[in-house]
Amino acid sequence: MSLDKTDVEKIAHLARLAINENDIPGYVRDLSNIFNLVENLSYADTNNISPMAHPLDAHQRLRPDVVTETNQRELFQAIAPETADGLYLVPQVIE
Protein backbone atom coordinates (compact mmCIF):
# COMPACT_ATOMS: atom_id res chain seq x y z
CA MET A 1 0.00 0.00 0.00
CA SER A 2 1.43 3.30 -1.01
CA LEU A 3 0.51 6.56 0.69
CA ASP A 4 0.73 10.08 -0.63
CA LYS A 5 0.97 13.53 0.94
CA THR A 6 -2.81 13.92 1.40
CA ASP A 7 -3.03 10.56 3.20
CA VAL A 8 -0.35 11.61 5.69
CA GLU A 9 -2.02 14.98 6.24
CA LYS A 10 -5.36 13.23 6.86
CA ILE A 11 -3.78 10.78 9.31
CA ALA A 12 -2.07 13.65 11.14
CA HIS A 13 -5.37 15.54 11.32
CA LEU A 14 -7.22 12.50 12.70
CA ALA A 15 -4.46 11.95 15.26
CA ARG A 16 -4.51 15.67 16.11
CA LEU A 17 -0.79 15.95 15.31
CA ALA A 18 0.89 19.04 13.96
CA ILE A 19 3.50 18.04 11.41
CA ASN A 20 6.04 20.14 9.58
CA GLU A 21 5.52 20.41 5.83
CA ASN A 22 9.17 19.46 5.25
CA ASP A 23 8.77 16.21 7.21
CA ILE A 24 5.83 14.88 5.17
CA PRO A 25 7.94 13.05 2.52
CA GLY A 26 9.71 11.13 5.29
CA TYR A 27 6.39 10.21 6.90
CA VAL A 28 5.04 9.07 3.52
CA ARG A 29 8.06 6.80 3.02
CA ASP A 30 8.08 5.42 6.58
CA LEU A 31 4.33 4.79 6.80
CA SER A 32 4.29 3.18 3.34
CA ASN A 33 7.10 0.85 4.45
CA ILE A 34 5.16 -0.09 7.59
CA PHE A 35 1.99 -0.81 5.61
CA ASN A 36 3.97 -2.87 3.09
CA LEU A 37 5.49 -4.92 5.93
CA VAL A 38 2.04 -5.59 7.40
CA GLU A 39 0.76 -6.56 3.95
CA ASN A 40 3.67 -8.99 3.50
CA LEU A 41 2.91 -10.55 6.90
CA SER A 42 -0.62 -11.33 5.73
CA TYR A 43 0.84 -13.71 3.13
CA ALA A 44 2.62 -15.84 5.77
CA ASP A 45 1.26 -19.37 6.11
CA THR A 46 -0.16 -19.69 9.63
CA ASN A 47 -2.26 -22.84 9.19
CA ASN A 48 -0.19 -25.01 11.56
CA ILE A 49 0.57 -22.25 14.05
CA SER A 50 -1.39 -22.24 17.28
CA PRO A 51 -2.34 -18.84 18.71
CA MET A 52 -0.55 -17.75 21.84
CA ALA A 53 -0.88 -14.93 24.31
CA HIS A 54 2.85 -14.54 24.95
CA PRO A 55 5.91 -15.33 22.82
CA LEU A 56 7.49 -17.23 25.69
CA ASP A 57 5.95 -20.20 27.43
CA ALA A 58 5.26 -18.08 30.50
CA HIS A 59 2.70 -18.78 33.17
CA GLN A 60 1.34 -16.39 35.75
CA ARG A 61 2.45 -17.30 39.24
CA LEU A 62 -0.61 -17.19 41.45
CA ARG A 63 -0.85 -17.49 45.19
CA PRO A 64 -3.23 -20.04 46.67
CA ASP A 65 -6.77 -18.69 47.02
CA VAL A 66 -7.11 -18.97 50.79
CA VAL A 67 -8.54 -16.61 53.39
CA THR A 68 -5.71 -14.87 55.22
CA GLU A 69 -7.64 -12.35 57.32
CA THR A 70 -10.22 -12.85 60.00
CA ASN A 71 -13.77 -11.57 59.62
CA GLN A 72 -13.93 -8.16 61.33
CA ARG A 73 -17.30 -7.01 60.04
CA GLU A 74 -18.80 -6.58 63.50
CA LEU A 75 -15.84 -4.47 64.61
CA PHE A 76 -15.99 -2.21 61.55
CA GLN A 77 -19.77 -1.85 61.62
CA ALA A 78 -19.68 -0.95 65.31
CA ILE A 79 -18.02 2.36 64.40
CA ALA A 80 -20.17 3.03 61.30
CA PRO A 81 -22.84 5.75 61.56
CA GLU A 82 -25.68 3.43 60.45
CA THR A 83 -25.96 -0.27 59.62
CA ALA A 84 -28.79 -2.74 59.15
CA ASP A 85 -28.67 -6.50 58.56
CA GLY A 86 -24.90 -6.43 58.07
CA LEU A 87 -25.01 -3.61 55.48
CA TYR A 88 -23.83 -0.02 55.69
CA LEU A 89 -26.63 2.53 55.32
CA VAL A 90 -25.80 5.73 53.43
CA PRO A 91 -27.86 8.79 52.54
CA GLN A 92 -29.81 8.61 49.27
CA VAL A 93 -27.92 10.43 46.52
CA ILE A 94 -30.17 9.71 43.54
CA GLU A 95 -33.75 10.92 43.48
N, C-alpha and C positions, 0 to 999 in steps of 0.2 A: 504494500500500500504506500503510495507516494503522497505526501502532503505538499501544499503550496503555502504561500504567504498568507492568504485569506484564512486558511484552515488554522494556522498558528495564531493569528489574531483572534479568531473566534474562540479557540481553546483558552487563550489568555483572558479574554473577556468573561467567559463562563467561570473560570477559576478566580476571577477578580484579581488578576496579576497585571501589574504595569510592566511592560517590557520595552526595552530600547529598540528603536527602529533598526539600528545597526546590528543587533543581536539576532534578528529574525532569521536570516539565512542559516545560522548555526543551529537554531531551534528546529528549523525545517529539516535539516540534515539529520540531527540527532533523533528527533521523534520518528522520522521515516525509517531510520535504522532499527529503532525499537519495535515499531509495528511490523517491519519485515522479519525480525527475529521471532516475534510472536506468531506470525503467519507460518514461518518455517517449522515451529514447534507443533503446529496443528497437523503437520504431515507425519509426525513420528508415530510409529506403530505401538500402540499401548494395549493391545488385545490381551496379552499374557501378563500384564502388570497389575498387581493388586493395589488399590488405593491405600494410602497411609496418611496418618495425621502428623507424623514427624519423620524426618529423614533418617533418624537413628532409631534403633529399637529401644526406645526409652519408655519407662513406665513410671507413673506418678507414685511416689512413696506416700502412703496414707497411714495415719495412725489408727489403731483399733478404735472402733466406735463404741466406747464405753463411757458411762457416766463418771465424771471425776469430781463433781461438786455435790454437796448435799443440798437438799431442798430447803430453801430459806424463805419460802413464800410468806409464811405467817409472820416472820420477823420483818420483812420488807413492807407487808401490808399493814402492820401495826403502826407504822409511822406515816402511812399515806393519809391524805385528807379524807377521802371517802372510798370505801370498798363495799362490794356486795357479792356474795356467792363466789368468792375467790377472784373477782374481777375488780379492776380499778375503775372508779366512776369519775368522769370528767365533764366539764360543762359542755353543753350543746354548742357547736360552732357552725352548724349548717341548719338553716331554717327550712 
